[in-house]
Amino acid sequence: MSLNRYLHLPHAEACDCSVCWSRRLPASPAPCQSTPCDQCRPASVAKVNGVWKASPAFLCAKHTPPPRPPKYWNVIYDSGNPTPFVPVREPFELES
């Protein structure tokens, strides 16, 4: 059987390949923390009575970034400046 004929064969009914598996899954958007919810509001600008009015954005508590980076970003132990690596080209003996 040639490769061209093999590629166009239909899949079996109980096929578990990645293509058939992904076709069986329902198409639903993945929940993502960066996706705004119905409580979040983007910033907007509108003209009211001939005057431009800006309304700031609002993010709910779930989507508000933390005020500090996570704990694991902090320095655990600072041993000072790094020591440069100097390769030894010639063998040596320790003096006693």
Backbone as XML, in Angstrom:
<?xml version="1.0"?>
<chain id="A" units="angstrom">
  <residue number="1" name="MET">
    <atom name="N" x="0.850" y="-1.170" z="0.000"/>
    <atom name="CA" x="0.000" y="0.000" z="0.000"/>
    <atom name="C" x="0.898" y="1.237" z="0.000"/>
  </residue>
  <residue number="2" name="SER">
    <atom name="N" x="0.570" y="2.200" z="-0.864"/>
    <atom name="CA" x="1.372" y="3.408" z="-0.944"/>
    <atom name="C" x="1.028" y="4.346" z="0.216"/>
  </residue>
  <residue number="3" name="LEU">
    <atom name="N" x="1.929" y="5.267" z="0.503"/>
    <atom name="CA" x="1.731" y="6.210" z="1.597"/>
    <atom name="C" x="0.520" y="7.106" z="1.341"/>
  </residue>
  <residue number="4" name="ASN">
    <atom name="N" x="0.302" y="7.497" z="0.099"/>
    <atom name="CA" x="-0.821" y="8.361" z="-0.234"/>
    <atom name="C" x="-2.154" y="7.677" z="0.072"/>
  </residue>
  <residue number="5" name="ARG">
    <atom name="N" x="-2.278" y="6.400" z="-0.234"/>
    <atom name="CA" x="-3.520" y="5.667" z="0.049"/>
    <atom name="C" x="-3.680" y="5.459" z="1.557"/>
  </residue>
  <residue number="6" name="TYR">
    <atom name="N" x="-2.561" y="5.256" z="2.263"/>
    <atom name="CA" x="-2.618" y="5.028" z="3.707"/>
    <atom name="C" x="-3.100" y="6.276" z="4.448"/>
  </residue>
  <residue number="7" name="LEU">
    <atom name="N" x="-2.652" y="7.460" z="4.025"/>
    <atom name="CA" x="-3.008" y="8.701" z="4.713"/>
    <atom name="C" x="-4.490" y="9.037" z="4.590"/>
  </residue>
  <residue number="8" name="HIS">
    <atom name="N" x="-5.170" y="8.539" z="3.563"/>
    <atom name="CA" x="-6.567" y="8.887" z="3.343"/>
    <atom name="C" x="-7.533" y="7.817" z="3.836"/>
  </residue>
  <residue number="9" name="LEU">
    <atom name="N" x="-7.057" y="6.834" z="4.609"/>
    <atom name="CA" x="-7.946" y="5.822" z="5.162"/>
    <atom name="C" x="-8.755" y="6.416" z="6.309"/>
  </residue>
  <residue number="10" name="PRO">
    <atom name="N" x="-10.024" y="6.051" z="6.467"/>
    <atom name="CA" x="-10.815" y="6.570" z="7.591"/>
    <atom name="C" x="-10.366" y="5.917" z="8.896"/>
  </residue>
  <residue number="11" name="HIS">
    <atom name="N" x="-10.570" y="6.626" z="9.980"/>
    <atom name="CA" x="-10.215" y="6.106" z="11.297"/>
    <atom name="C" x="-11.279" y="5.126" z="11.763"/>
  </residue>
  <residue number="12" name="ALA">
    <atom name="N" x="-10.915" y="4.217" z="12.629"/>
    <atom name="CA" x="-11.866" y="3.242" z="13.180"/>
    <atom name="C" x="-12.837" y="3.955" z="14.115"/>
  </residue>
  <residue number="13" name="GLU">
    <atom name="N" x="-13.953" y="3.319" z="14.435"/>
    <atom name="CA" x="-14.960" y="3.914" z="15.321"/>
    <atom name="C" x="-14.410" y="4.188" z="16.722"/>
  </residue>
  <residue number="14" name="ALA">
    <atom name="N" x="-13.649" y="3.241" z="17.262"/>
    <atom name="CA" x="-13.115" y="3.381" z="18.615"/>
    <atom name="C" x="-11.654" y="3.841" z="18.588"/>
  </residue>
  <residue number="15" name="CYS">
    <atom name="N" x="-11.306" y="4.680" z="17.637"/>
    <atom name="CA" x="-9.924" y="5.144" z="17.505"/>
    <atom name="C" x="-9.578" y="6.073" z="18.663"/>
  </residue>
  <residue number="16" name="ASP">
    <atom name="N" x="-8.390" y="5.892" z="19.242"/>
    <atom name="CA" x="-7.955" y="6.712" z="20.367"/>
    <atom name="C" x="-6.796" y="7.624" z="20.004"/>
  </residue>
  <residue number="17" name="CYS">
    <atom name="N" x="-6.647" y="7.931" z="18.724"/>
    <atom name="CA" x="-5.551" y="8.826" z="18.348"/>
    <atom name="C" x="-5.883" y="10.248" z="18.803"/>
  </residue>
  <residue number="18" name="SER">
    <atom name="N" x="-4.899" y="11.135" z="18.785"/>
    <atom name="CA" x="-5.096" y="12.492" z="19.292"/>
    <atom name="C" x="-6.093" y="13.277" z="18.449"/>
  </residue>
  <residue number="19" name="VAL">
    <atom name="N" x="-6.166" y="12.995" z="17.155"/>
    <atom name="CA" x="-7.101" y="13.711" z="16.286"/>
    <atom name="C" x="-8.536" y="13.348" z="16.636"/>
  </residue>
  <residue number="20" name="CYS">
    <atom name="N" x="-8.817" y="12.040" z="16.743"/>
    <atom name="CA" x="-10.177" y="11.601" z="17.081"/>
    <atom name="C" x="-10.553" y="12.009" z="18.499"/>
  </residue>
  <residue number="21" name="TRP">
    <atom name="N" x="-9.620" y="11.959" z="19.419"/>
    <atom name="CA" x="-9.893" y="12.342" z="20.810"/>
    <atom name="C" x="-10.272" y="13.813" z="20.895"/>
  </residue>
  <residue number="22" name="SER">
    <atom name="N" x="-9.533" y="14.692" z="20.177"/>
    <atom name="CA" x="-9.829" y="16.120" z="20.231"/>
    <atom name="C" x="-11.152" y="16.441" z="19.534"/>
  </residue>
  <residue number="23" name="ARG">
    <atom name="N" x="-11.553" y="15.653" z="18.554"/>
    <atom name="CA" x="-12.847" y="15.875" z="17.897"/>
    <atom name="C" x="-14.008" y="15.502" z="18.808"/>
  </residue>
  <residue number="24" name="ARG">
    <atom name="N" x="-13.799" y="14.537" z="19.708"/>
    <atom name="CA" x="-14.867" y="14.104" z="20.601"/>
    <atom name="C" x="-15.106" y="15.097" z="21.735"/>
  </residue>
  <residue number="25" name="LEU">
    <atom name="N" x="-14.107" y="15.875" z="22.104"/>
    <atom name="CA" x="-14.263" y="16.838" z="23.192"/>
    <atom name="C" x="-15.190" y="17.966" z="22.773"/>
  </residue>
  <residue number="26" name="PRO">
    <atom name="N" x="-16.030" y="18.435" z="23.676"/>
    <atom name="CA" x="-16.881" y="19.580" z="23.323"/>
    <atom name="C" x="-16.031" y="20.848" z="23.217"/>
  </residue>
  <residue number="27" name="ALA">
    <atom name="N" x="-16.399" y="21.696" z="22.307"/>
    <atom name="CA" x="-15.657" y="22.946" z="22.110"/>
    <atom name="C" x="-16.075" y="23.936" z="23.192"/>
  </residue>
  <residue number="28" name="SER">
    <atom name="N" x="-15.240" y="24.079" z="24.207"/>
    <atom name="CA" x="-15.520" y="25.035" z="25.276"/>
    <atom name="C" x="-14.246" y="25.811" z="25.575"/>
  </residue>
  <residue number="29" name="PRO">
    <atom name="N" x="-14.378" y="27.103" z="25.822"/>
    <atom name="CA" x="-13.174" y="27.889" z="26.110"/>
    <atom name="C" x="-12.581" y="27.480" z="27.454"/>
  </residue>
  <residue number="30" name="ALA">
    <atom name="N" x="-11.274" y="27.446" z="27.487"/>
    <atom name="CA" x="-10.572" y="27.091" z="28.726"/>
    <atom name="C" x="-10.635" y="28.264" z="29.693"/>
  </residue>
  <residue number="31" name="PRO">
    <atom name="N" x="-10.914" y="28.001" z="30.978"/>
    <atom name="CA" x="-10.925" y="29.105" z="31.934"/>
    <atom name="C" x="-9.511" y="29.649" z="32.125"/>
  </residue>
  <residue number="32" name="CYS">
    <atom name="N" x="-9.367" y="30.933" z="32.010"/>
    <atom name="CA" x="-8.057" y="31.580" z="32.117"/>
    <atom name="C" x="-8.186" y="32.746" z="33.086"/>
  </residue>
  <residue number="33" name="GLN">
    <atom name="N" x="-7.181" y="32.933" z="33.927"/>
    <atom name="CA" x="-7.253" y="34.007" z="34.914"/>
    <atom name="C" x="-7.186" y="35.384" z="34.275"/>
  </residue>
  <residue number="34" name="SER">
    <atom name="N" x="-6.577" y="35.490" z="33.076"/>
    <atom name="CA" x="-6.475" y="36.802" z="32.451"/>
    <atom name="C" x="-7.754" y="37.189" z="31.717"/>
  </residue>
  <residue number="35" name="THR">
    <atom name="N" x="-8.686" y="36.255" z="31.521"/>
    <atom name="CA" x="-9.949" y="36.573" z="30.872"/>
    <atom name="C" x="-10.837" y="37.334" z="31.848"/>
  </residue>
  <residue number="36" name="PRO">
    <atom name="N" x="-11.275" y="38.536" z="31.486"/>
    <atom name="CA" x="-12.095" y="39.304" z="32.421"/>
    <atom name="C" x="-13.445" y="38.631" z="32.673"/>
  </residue>
  <residue number="37" name="CYS">
    <atom name="N" x="-13.943" y="38.776" z="33.858"/>
    <atom name="CA" x="-15.248" y="38.222" z="34.204"/>
    <atom name="C" x="-16.300" y="39.314" z="34.059"/>
  </residue>
  <residue number="38" name="ASP">
    <atom name="N" x="-17.536" y="39.038" z="34.451"/>
    <atom name="CA" x="-18.601" y="40.019" z="34.299"/>
    <atom name="C" x="-18.479" y="41.164" z="35.310"/>
  </residue>
  <residue number="39" name="GLN">
    <atom name="N" x="-17.664" y="41.019" z="36.349"/>
    <atom name="CA" x="-17.466" y="42.094" z="37.321"/>
    <atom name="C" x="-16.383" y="43.063" z="36.868"/>
  </residue>
  <residue number="40" name="CYS">
    <atom name="N" x="-15.427" y="42.601" z="36.049"/>
    <atom name="CA" x="-14.349" y="43.461" z="35.565"/>
    <atom name="C" x="-14.890" y="44.412" z="34.494"/>
  </residue>
  <residue number="41" name="ARG">
    <atom name="N" x="-14.308" y="45.627" z="34.422"/>
    <atom name="CA" x="-14.759" y="46.629" z="33.469"/>
    <atom name="C" x="-13.531" y="47.290" z="32.851"/>
  </residue>
  <residue number="42" name="PRO">
    <atom name="N" x="-13.452" y="47.351" z="31.519"/>
    <atom name="CA" x="-12.305" y="48.028" z="30.893"/>
    <atom name="C" x="-12.454" y="49.549" z="31.006"/>
  </residue>
  <residue number="43" name="ALA">
    <atom name="N" x="-11.360" y="50.244" z="30.823"/>
    <atom name="CA" x="-11.409" y="51.709" z="30.831"/>
    <atom name="C" x="-12.131" y="52.182" z="29.578"/>
  </residue>
  <residue number="44" name="SER">
    <atom name="N" x="-12.850" y="53.301" z="29.699"/>
    <atom name="CA" x="-13.585" y="53.818" z="28.552"/>
    <atom name="C" x="-13.609" y="55.338" z="28.601"/>
  </residue>
  <residue number="45" name="VAL">
    <atom name="N" x="-13.821" y="55.923" z="27.421"/>
    <atom name="CA" x="-13.923" y="57.373" z="27.288"/>
    <atom name="C" x="-15.195" y="57.657" z="26.495"/>
  </residue>
  <residue number="46" name="ALA">
    <atom name="N" x="-16.026" y="58.567" z="26.982"/>
    <atom name="CA" x="-17.271" y="58.909" z="26.302"/>
    <atom name="C" x="-17.479" y="60.419" z="26.360"/>
  </residue>
  <residue number="47" name="LYS">
    <atom name="N" x="-18.192" y="60.925" z="25.363"/>
    <atom name="CA" x="-18.483" y="62.345" z="25.318"/>
    <atom name="C" x="-19.868" y="62.562" z="25.921"/>
  </residue>
  <residue number="48" name="VAL">
    <atom name="N" x="-19.936" y="63.298" z="27.044"/>
    <atom name="CA" x="-21.185" y="63.571" z="27.745"/>
    <atom name="C" x="-21.398" y="65.079" z="27.754"/>
  </residue>
  <residue number="49" name="ASN">
    <atom name="N" x="-22.480" y="65.553" z="27.116"/>
    <atom name="CA" x="-22.808" y="66.981" z="27.045"/>
    <atom name="C" x="-21.643" y="67.811" z="26.502"/>
  </residue>
  <residue number="50" name="GLY">
    <atom name="N" x="-20.971" y="67.293" z="25.487"/>
    <atom name="CA" x="-19.864" y="68.019" z="24.865"/>
    <atom name="C" x="-18.557" y="67.944" z="25.633"/>
  </residue>
  <residue number="51" name="VAL">
    <atom name="N" x="-18.515" y="67.205" z="26.736"/>
    <atom name="CA" x="-17.295" y="67.082" z="27.544"/>
    <atom name="C" x="-16.882" y="65.609" z="27.555"/>
  </residue>
  <residue number="52" name="TRP">
    <atom name="N" x="-15.607" y="65.387" z="27.322"/>
    <atom name="CA" x="-15.100" y="64.007" z="27.354"/>
    <atom name="C" x="-14.993" y="63.539" z="28.795"/>
  </residue>
  <residue number="53" name="LYS">
    <atom name="N" x="-15.548" y="62.383" z="29.072"/>
    <atom name="CA" x="-15.503" y="61.819" z="30.422"/>
    <atom name="C" x="-14.843" y="60.446" z="30.358"/>
  </residue>
  <residue number="54" name="ALA">
    <atom name="N" x="-13.840" y="60.257" z="31.191"/>
    <atom name="CA" x="-13.122" y="58.974" z="31.230"/>
    <atom name="C" x="-13.526" y="58.212" z="32.481"/>
  </residue>
  <residue number="55" name="SER">
    <atom name="N" x="-13.772" y="56.932" z="32.295"/>
    <atom name="CA" x="-14.046" y="56.080" z="33.464"/>
    <atom name="C" x="-12.919" y="55.060" z="33.564"/>
  </residue>
  <residue number="56" name="PRO">
    <atom name="N" x="-12.294" y="54.966" z="34.725"/>
    <atom name="CA" x="-11.149" y="54.063" z="34.871"/>
    <atom name="C" x="-11.584" y="52.602" z="34.827"/>
  </residue>
  <residue number="57" name="ALA">
    <atom name="N" x="-10.628" y="51.761" z="34.570"/>
    <atom name="CA" x="-10.885" y="50.319" z="34.551"/>
    <atom name="C" x="-11.073" y="49.821" z="35.972"/>
  </residue>
  <residue number="58" name="PHE">
    <atom name="N" x="-11.791" y="48.732" z="36.090"/>
    <atom name="CA" x="-12.010" y="48.100" z="37.390"/>
    <atom name="C" x="-11.749" y="46.614" z="37.246"/>
  </residue>
  <residue number="59" name="LEU">
    <atom name="N" x="-10.939" y="46.074" z="38.124"/>
    <atom name="CA" x="-10.667" y="44.637" z="38.144"/>
    <atom name="C" x="-11.169" y="44.068" z="39.461"/>
  </residue>
  <residue number="60" name="CYS">
    <atom name="N" x="-11.822" y="42.911" z="39.391"/>
    <atom name="CA" x="-12.311" y="42.270" z="40.610"/>
    <atom name="C" x="-11.123" y="41.708" z="41.403"/>
  </residue>
  <residue number="61" name="ALA">
    <atom name="N" x="-11.378" y="41.229" z="42.596"/>
    <atom name="CA" x="-10.311" y="40.737" z="43.471"/>
    <atom name="C" x="-9.594" y="39.538" z="42.853"/>
  </residue>
  <residue number="62" name="LYS">
    <atom name="N" x="-10.307" y="38.745" z="42.071"/>
    <atom name="CA" x="-9.691" y="37.551" z="41.459"/>
    <atom name="C" x="-8.670" y="37.935" z="40.400"/>
  </residue>
  <residue number="63" name="HIS">
    <atom name="N" x="-8.918" y="39.017" z="39.659"/>
    <atom name="CA" x="-8.040" y="39.402" z="38.560"/>
    <atom name="C" x="-7.075" y="40.526" z="38.914"/>
  </residue>
  <residue number="64" name="THR">
    <atom name="N" x="-7.148" y="41.065" z="40.124"/>
    <atom name="CA" x="-6.214" y="42.097" z="40.552"/>
    <atom name="C" x="-4.862" y="41.447" z="40.849"/>
  </residue>
  <residue number="65" name="PRO">
    <atom name="N" x="-3.774" y="41.951" z="40.251"/>
    <atom name="CA" x="-2.468" y="41.348" z="40.524"/>
    <atom name="C" x="-2.042" y="41.605" z="41.963"/>
  </residue>
  <residue number="66" name="PRO">
    <atom name="N" x="-1.252" y="40.705" z="42.539"/>
    <atom name="CA" x="-0.800" y="40.908" z="43.920"/>
    <atom name="C" x="0.153" y="42.102" z="44.003"/>
  </residue>
  <residue number="67" name="PRO">
    <atom name="N" x="0.227" y="42.759" z="45.170"/>
    <atom name="CA" x="1.090" y="43.929" z="45.302"/>
    <atom name="C" x="2.577" y="43.583" z="45.284"/>
  </residue>
  <residue number="68" name="ARG">
    <atom name="N" x="2.925" y="42.350" z="45.599"/>
    <atom name="CA" x="4.324" y="41.923" z="45.617"/>
    <atom name="C" x="4.478" y="40.650" z="44.809"/>
  </residue>
  <residue number="69" name="PRO">
    <atom name="N" x="5.690" y="40.358" z="44.364"/>
    <atom name="CA" x="5.900" y="39.066" z="43.700"/>
    <atom name="C" x="5.749" y="37.924" z="44.703"/>
  </residue>
  <residue number="70" name="PRO">
    <atom name="N" x="5.567" y="36.703" z="44.232"/>
    <atom name="CA" x="5.442" y="35.572" z="45.159"/>
    <atom name="C" x="6.682" y="35.391" z="46.023"/>
  </residue>
  <residue number="71" name="LYS">
    <atom name="N" x="6.534" y="34.679" z="47.136"/>
    <atom name="CA" x="7.616" y="34.489" z="48.106"/>
    <atom name="C" x="8.854" y="33.853" z="47.493"/>
  </residue>
  <residue number="72" name="TYR">
    <atom name="N" x="8.657" y="32.908" z="46.564"/>
    <atom name="CA" x="9.825" y="32.186" z="46.048"/>
    <atom name="C" x="10.732" y="33.071" z="45.213"/>
  </residue>
  <residue number="73" name="TRP">
    <atom name="N" x="10.350" y="34.310" z="44.883"/>
    <atom name="CA" x="11.227" y="35.207" z="44.162"/>
    <atom name="C" x="12.252" y="35.866" z="45.079"/>
  </residue>
  <residue number="74" name="ASN">
    <atom name="N" x="12.023" y="35.843" z="46.390"/>
    <atom name="CA" x="12.945" y="36.490" z="47.310"/>
    <atom name="C" x="14.254" y="35.701" z="47.397"/>
  </residue>
  <residue number="75" name="VAL">
    <atom name="N" x="15.327" y="36.405" z="47.745"/>
    <atom name="CA" x="16.640" y="35.768" z="47.864"/>
    <atom name="C" x="16.653" y="34.914" z="49.116"/>
  </residue>
  <residue number="76" name="ILE">
    <atom name="N" x="17.040" y="33.663" z="48.979"/>
    <atom name="CA" x="17.083" y="32.758" z="50.122"/>
    <atom name="C" x="18.400" y="32.926" z="50.881"/>
  </residue>
  <residue number="77" name="TYR">
    <atom name="N" x="19.541" y="32.900" z="50.163"/>
    <atom name="CA" x="20.834" y="33.035" z="50.802"/>
    <atom name="C" x="21.762" y="33.766" z="49.848"/>
  </residue>
  <residue number="78" name="ASP">
    <atom name="N" x="22.324" y="34.878" z="50.281"/>
    <atom name="CA" x="23.249" y="35.638" z="49.457"/>
    <atom name="C" x="24.649" y="35.394" z="49.988"/>
  </residue>
  <residue number="79" name="SER">
    <atom name="N" x="25.452" y="34.678" z="49.214"/>
    <atom name="CA" x="26.801" y="34.321" z="49.663"/>
    <atom name="C" x="27.843" y="35.345" z="49.228"/>
  </residue>
  <residue number="80" name="GLY">
    <atom name="N" x="27.436" y="36.479" z="48.692"/>
    <atom name="CA" x="28.386" y="37.513" z="48.286"/>
    <atom name="C" x="28.678" y="37.443" z="46.801"/>
  </residue>
  <residue number="81" name="ASN">
    <atom name="N" x="29.769" y="38.097" z="46.411"/>
    <atom name="CA" x="30.143" y="38.120" z="44.995"/>
    <atom name="C" x="30.586" y="36.736" z="44.538"/>
  </residue>
  <residue number="82" name="PRO">
    <atom name="N" x="30.313" y="36.385" z="43.282"/>
    <atom name="CA" x="30.767" y="35.090" z="42.783"/>
    <atom name="C" x="32.278" y="35.055" z="42.617"/>
  </residue>
  <residue number="83" name="THR">
    <atom name="N" x="32.863" y="33.889" z="42.829"/>
    <atom name="CA" x="34.299" y="33.703" z="42.664"/>
    <atom name="C" x="34.575" y="33.328" z="41.220"/>
  </residue>
  <residue number="84" name="PRO">
    <atom name="N" x="35.483" y="34.047" z="40.548"/>
    <atom name="CA" x="35.751" y="33.716" z="39.144"/>
    <atom name="C" x="36.458" y="32.374" z="39.023"/>
  </residue>
  <residue number="85" name="PHE">
    <atom name="N" x="36.172" y="31.655" z="37.955"/>
    <atom name="CA" x="36.810" y="30.362" z="37.704"/>
    <atom name="C" x="38.079" y="30.603" z="36.911"/>
  </residue>
  <residue number="86" name="VAL">
    <atom name="N" x="39.208" y="30.118" z="37.434"/>
    <atom name="CA" x="40.484" y="30.238" z="36.743"/>
    <atom name="C" x="40.983" y="28.824" z="36.468"/>
  </residue>
  <residue number="87" name="PRO">
    <atom name="N" x="41.038" y="28.418" z="35.209"/>
    <atom name="CA" x="41.494" y="27.059" z="34.918"/>
    <atom name="C" x="42.999" y="26.919" z="35.176"/>
  </residue>
  <residue number="88" name="VAL">
    <atom name="N" x="43.395" y="25.778" z="35.717"/>
    <atom name="CA" x="44.807" y="25.492" z="35.986"/>
    <atom name="C" x="45.348" y="24.713" z="34.797"/>
  </residue>
  <residue number="89" name="ARG">
    <atom name="N" x="46.344" y="25.281" z="34.131"/>
    <atom name="CA" x="46.892" y="24.668" z="32.920"/>
    <atom name="C" x="48.012" y="23.669" z="33.244"/>
  </residue>
  <residue number="90" name="GLU">
    <atom name="N" x="48.737" y="23.908" z="34.351"/>
    <atom name="CA" x="49.856" y="23.040" z="34.684"/>
    <atom name="C" x="49.587" y="22.335" z="36.011"/>
  </residue>
  <residue number="91" name="PRO">
    <atom name="N" x="49.972" y="21.079" z="36.137"/>
    <atom name="CA" x="49.780" y="20.393" z="37.433"/>
    <atom name="C" x="50.685" y="21.011" z="38.490"/>
  </residue>
  <residue number="92" name="PHE">
    <atom name="N" x="50.271" y="20.949" z="39.737"/>
    <atom name="CA" x="51.067" y="21.526" z="40.804"/>
    <atom name="C" x="51.011" y="20.588" z="42.020"/>
  </residue>
  <residue number="93" name="GLU">
    <atom name="N" x="51.941" y="20.811" z="42.951"/>
    <atom name="CA" x="51.974" y="20.029" z="44.176"/>
    <atom name="C" x="51.872" y="20.989" z="45.343"/>
  </residue>
  <residue number="94" name="LEU">
    <atom name="N" x="51.181" y="20.551" z="46.394"/>
    <atom name="CA" x="51.037" y="21.381" z="47.583"/>
    <atom name="C" x="52.326" y="21.319" z="48.388"/>
  </residue>
  <residue number="95" name="GLU">
    <atom name="N" x="52.731" y="22.464" z="48.949"/>
    <atom name="CA" x="53.907" y="22.490" z="49.818"/>
    <atom name="C" x="53.454" y="22.327" z="51.257"/>
  </residue>
  <residue number="96" name="SER">
    <atom name="N" x="54.210" y="21.583" z="52.035"/>
    <atom name="CA" x="53.813" y="21.395" z="53.420"/>
    <atom name="C" x="54.557" y="22.276" z="54.377"/>
  </residue>
</chain>
